[in-house]
Amino acid sequence: MLSNSLIELDRAHLVHPVASWRGHEKAGVRMLTAAKGATVTDATGHTLIDGFAGLWCVNAGYGQDSVIEAATTQLRELPYATGYFGLGSEPPIRLAARLADHAPGDLNHVYFTLGGSDAVDSTVRFARYYWNARGLPQKDQFISLEQGYHGSSTVGAGLTALPVFHAGFGLPMDWQHKIPSHYSYRNPMGSDPAAITAASVAQLRAKVEELGGAERVAAFYAEPIQGSGGVLVPPPGWMAAMRAVCTELDILFVADEVITGFGRTGPMFACAEEGIVPDMLTCAKGLTSGYVPMGAVFLSDRMYQTIADHAGAAAIGHGFTYSAHPVSAAVGLAVLDLYEGGLLENGRAMGARLQAGLAGLADHPLVGEVRGRGMLAAVELVTDKAAKTPLPAAALPSQRIFDRAWANGLVIRAFGNGVLGYAPPLCCTEAEIDAIVERTLLTLDQTLEDPDVRAALR
């Protein structure tokens, strides 16, 4: 009765993110009631391995006692402290300092947000302020990648290049522009890494010229791996090449590490894998392992000093009520302890096992490509491997595959184009990683029996 009552209350009152409101009303909510480690339990008592860590975010796993204790202690001692009026509290000060130690290069200045979307919004404001401070207000055009994701706020959703975030919202804005993704599996240039990178460099240069030259372009945004676009992994050297173009043209390079940060691909930040030092870096999700909301923007010394010098004694008018929230920061410190205390190492080992296990599915009749890095992976399904034909829309891949995986005890991200996304907690055991692969295989075999899929198979 309690469960049914909650389902009805949900239908009547709770608006869900990125959902068909009518579709959700019809289907009803699927409620989670408990979680521990890498597993979650629903209202029926069904236990599943969370192969997606919530929403790419529960990197440390569920129920970590040290994190819970840190939040509880901070709630008792000082549940809130504003950062306005020159005030502050110990946890965010210590967290900013420790994060700066881990960040690439001279990203020594940290502005805390509530999550990834407002972190991206903050980078736009900081970029505009920076160019005004440099006496170059005409540098007001922003470029990002097709199939990229940079949040679903009004500004961030325009930088995002996924149709569902634009339709009906009047986006993107006229100062937000896109160049093609590196997407190697479906790249018109073929799969050669050097050719893909050269094409992206040429496309960025061409877009800059189209917009009136480098004197008009403020910033370029890229994820080290495009998450919501389908876990699209760029060729080695791609990030470094794009960074080099931005440096040459005096365009700010913004690395969006909301998904890839905090051990998701192996190191604390994915930029470290290519020695990239962006002008700004955004993070969230793994920052607090999803236990409480928090995001951050890292600014380079150059950006910070330019903005600070220009403002002088005047206030820089950007702020959130919950920026540098002491409880969120206390959680962030506790999660950072776990990363430093062995969780990153376990994530690297389990990431290698996950990649190898999923790669073993490559011969399945439906598998077109397996890709990823560390504890971030995707399996792209096709009905014709040579032609790379996606699953037919009639097969409802996102709904059916998610439902089947759920019934098989596995939570994954099932994209509408038949891509399966994986981002398990870094605390996974070998047995849990193996179970993710085994349950995926079972789900694929069941999908292979769909009449819509069988009819399309070549």
N, C-alpha and C positions, 0 to 999 in steps of 0.2 A: 504493500500500500504506500509506504513512504517513497519508494522508487517511482511508482506511477504518479504520485502527487507531484514529485519534483519534475518529472517529465512534462506534466501539464503546466506547471509554473514556468518552466523554461520556454515552452511554446508561447505562452502568453506574454512574457516579459523580457527575456534575455536575447539580445541581438548578438549573433555570432559573427566572427570575422570571416571575410572571404567565403561566404556561403550564399546559396540560393535561399532567401528567407522563406519562400513558399515551400521549397523542397525540404528545408529543415523542419518546418512546421509539420509536414506530412510524415517525415521519417521519425522525428523525435530524437532527443539527445541520447548519445551513448555515453553513460557516465562512468568515470573512473572514481574509485573510492579509496585506493591505497597504493603505495609503491615502496619498493625497497631495492637498493642496488640498481640493477638493470631491468627489473621487472615491474609491471603495473598490474593492478587487479581492477576489474570492472564491477558494476553493481550486482551482476549475477554470480560473482565469485570466480569468473574466468580469469586466469593468470596468463600474461603475455610477456614476451621479451620486447622491450621498447627499442626497436631498431632505429628509431629516429630521435631518441633523447628528447621527447616532448616536441619541440619545434626547433631542432638542431641545437638545443641549449643546455640540457641537463648533463653537461660534460662529466661532472664528478659523480653522477649517479644519485639515486634517491636515498633519503634517510641517513645522510651523513651526520652522525651525532655531533661532531665538532662544529659543523656549520649551524646546526640547530641551536647549540649552546651559545655560540657567538651572537646569534640574533636575539636569543632570549635575554642574555646578559645585557646587551645594548638597549633592548626595549625597557628593561628595568632601570638602567642607569641614566640614559638620555635618549628618549625615543625620537626626538627631532631637534635639529639645530639648523637655523638658516645660515646660508653663506653670505647673505646680504649684510650691509652695515659693517663690514669688516669682521664679522663673527665667523665662528667655525667650530669644529670639534675634532677630536683626535683621530677617529677611524679614517675619514677621507683624506686627511693630511698624510697619514702613514701609507694608505693605499696608493695615492698619487705618486709618492716617492718610490714605492716598490715597483709600481707599473713602469715608471720612467726607467728604472734599472733594467727592466726586461725589454723595453721597446727598442726598435732598431735606431741606430745612429743618434741624432740629436733631438729626437721626439721627447723632449724633457718636460713638456707642459701639458697638463691634463685638465680638460673641462668635463665634468660629470653631467650626464643626462639621465633620462628615465629609461631609455632603450635605444635601439638602433635607428628608428625613424627620425627621432628628434636629434640624434647625433648627426645624421646626414644633413638635416635642416641647419644645424649649427655650423657645419662646414661651409654651407652656401653663404651664410651671414658673415662668417669669418673671412671667406675669400673676397667677398664684396668689400668689406672693411679694409682688408689688406691692400687691394688694388686702389681704393680711394686714398689710403695712406701713402701709397707710392705715387700719387698724382696721375693715375691711369684709370679713371672711372669708366672709360669706354671698354675696358676689358670686362664685359658683362655677359658673355656667352659661355654655356657649359655643355660639355660633351660626355656622353657615356656610351656603353655598349648595348647593342641589341641583345635581348634575352638576359640582360642584367637586372638585378633587383637591388634597390636602394631605399626600401621602405614604402609605406603606403600613406604617409602624410601628404598634404597638398603639394609641397615642394618635392619631397622624396619620390612620390609616385610618378612625377613627371620625369625624373631621372631614371626611374625604373622603366624597363622596356618590355613589359609583358602586357598584352592587350586588355586583360581583365581589369587591370589597375587604371586604365585610361577610359574605357568605355563608359559613357554617361557622365564623366567628370570634367570634360573639357580639357583634357590633358593629352600630350605634354604642352607646356607653355612655349611661347614662341622663342624663348631664349634657351630652350633645352633641346639638344640635338643628339643624334645617334650615329654610330658607325657599326658595321657588321661585327658579329661575334667571331671569335676564333674557332668555335665549334668544329673540331677536327673531323668528327664522324660524318658530318653533312656539309663540309666546307667546299664551295665551288672550286677552290684552288687544289683540292685533293687533300691527302693526309700527310704530305711532306711537311715536317715541322718548320724548316727554313722558309718554305714558300708561304706557309700560313703567317708566320711572323712578318715576313717582308710585305705581305699583302696588308696586314693590319697597320703596319707603319705607314705604308702608302695611303691607306684610307684615312688615317688620322691626319696626315699632312694635307690631303685633299680637302677634308672637311674644314680644317683651319683656314685654308685659302678661300674656300667657298663662303666662309663667314666674314671675310674681309681681312684675313691675315692674323698673325699671332697677337697683334696689338688689340684685337677684339675678344680673344678667348681667355677666360678666367681660369678654367680648371677642366681636367679630365679625370673621370671616375672609373675605377676598375676593381672588381673582386679578384683576389688571387685564384679562386675557383668560383665560377658562376653557379651559385647554389640553386635558387628557385628557378633558374632557367633550365635546369636539368642536370646539375652537377657537371658542368662543362669545364674540363681541365685544359688550360692553355699549354702549348708546347714549352719545353724547357727554354728559358731565355726570353720568352714573350714579354713577361712583366718588365724585365730589365730593358728590353728594347723600347717599350712604350715609355718607360721612365726617362730613358735617354732623350727621346724626342721632346718630351715636355721640358726637360732641363734646357735643351738647346733653344727651344722657342720661348722660354720664360713663361710657361704655363704650369699652374699648380697641378701636382699629381696627387690624387686622393685615393688611398687604398681602403676599400671597404672590407674590413675583417670582422664584420658582425657575426658571420658564420664560421669563418676559417680560424679565428683567434682561439687561444687557450687550448692548444694541443689537438685541435680537430684534425689537422693534417700532419701532426708530429711535433714540431717546435711550438713554443709559446705563441708566436706569430708567424703566419705563412710567409710573410715578406722576407723573413730571415733565410728562407731556402734559396733565394736568389740574391741575397745581399742588398735588397731594395730598401732605400730610406725615402719614404714618401714625404711630401710637405705636410700632409695631415693623414691620420689613420683613425678610422672609426671602429669601435668594438661594442659589444653588448653580450647577450646570450650567455656564453661561457664565463663571462666576467663574474657573475654570481651563480653560475650553474642553474640559472632559471629560478632559484629559490625566492628571490625578490627582484623587483624591477631595477635595472641600472644599465646605463650605457656610458660611453666616454668618447671624447675626441682628443687625440694627441696632436699637438702642434709643434712644428719644428722651432728651433731657437730663432731662426730668421723671421718666421711669421710672427711669433710672439713678440719679439723685440720691435719689429716694425709697427705692429698694432699698438703696443704699449707706448712707444715713443711718440707716435702720432697723437694719441689721446692725451698724453701728458697727465695733467691733474683732473681731466674730465672723465666721467664714468663712461665705460663702454656698455652701451645699452642692450645687453643680451643676458637673460637670466631666467631660470626656472625655480619655482618654489621648492622643488624637491632635488635640485642639484646638490651633489655632495651629501646626500642623506646619510646620517650616521649609521642607521641600521643596515642599509644596503651596503655601505662601505665595510661595516664589521663582517658581514657575510662575505664580501669580496676578499677580505683579508684571510678569512678562514678557508675559502676555496683556493686561494693562492697558496696557502700552506700545503694543501693536498696536492696541487700540481707540482710544487717544488719537492714534496716529500715522497715522490715515487709514482704519482698518477700519470705524469707525462710519459715516463718510461713504460708503464703498463699499456698506455694508449698506443705507443709506437709498436710494441710487440703484438698487441691485438689488432692493430691496423694492418700490419703485414699479414696476419692470419686471415683477416677479413678479405683483403684484396686477393690473396691466393685462393681462398675458398670460392669467392664469387667468380674469379677467372676460370675456375673449374667447371662453371656452368656454360661456358662459351659455346660448347657443342650442342646445347639444347636447340631444338628446331625453332624456338621463338626468340633466341638471344642474338641480337645484332652486334652489340658492343657491351663490354664491361669496362668501366673506367673509374678513376678515383685516385685518392691519395690519403694514406692513413685511415682514420676512422670517418672517412667521407667518400661515399661511393655511389655508383649508379649502374643499373642494368637497363639497357635500352632494348625494347622488344620490337620485333618486326615479323612480318609474315613472309617476306622474301629477302633472304640475306644478301643476294647479289644486287637487287634493286633498292634495298634498304626501305622497304615499304612499311610504314607504320601500321599498328593494329587498326582495324576499321573502327570508325566512330560508333558504329552500331553495337560493337562489343562492349561499350561503356567501360573502357579499361580502368579509369581512375576509381569508379565505384565498385566494380566487380572484383578487381584485384585487391583493393583495400579490404573489402568484406571477406574475401577468401583468406587473405593473410591473417586477418583478425581471428577468424574461426580456427586457423591453424596455430594460433598462439604467437603471432608476430605483428608488431606495429611497424609499418614502413610508410614512406611517402609514395603514393601512386599518382603520378602526374597524368594529365588528360591525354597526352600523346603516347602513353604506354611506357614511359620511363619510370623505373622504380628507384627511389632514393633511399640511402642508408646513412645514418649518422648516430651510431650507438654510443652509449656512455663509455667513457674511457676506462671505467672500472670493470668492464666485462671480463669474464673468465674465458678460458679456451672453450669450455663446454658451451657457454652461451654464444660465442661466435660461431661455433660449429652448428648450433641449433638454428641460428639465423640463416645460414646457408641451406641447411636441410629443409627448413620450413619454406624457404624461397623456392627450392626445387619442387616441393609438393604443390605450391601455389601455381608454379609455371605449368606443371603437368595437368592440373585441373583446368587452367585457362586454355590449354591446348585442346581440350575436349569441347570448348564452346563451339556451337554450330557456326556462329559468325566468324570465328577465328579459323576453324577448319576449312570453311568455304574459301577463305582468302589465302590460305597457306600455299606456298609455291616451293 
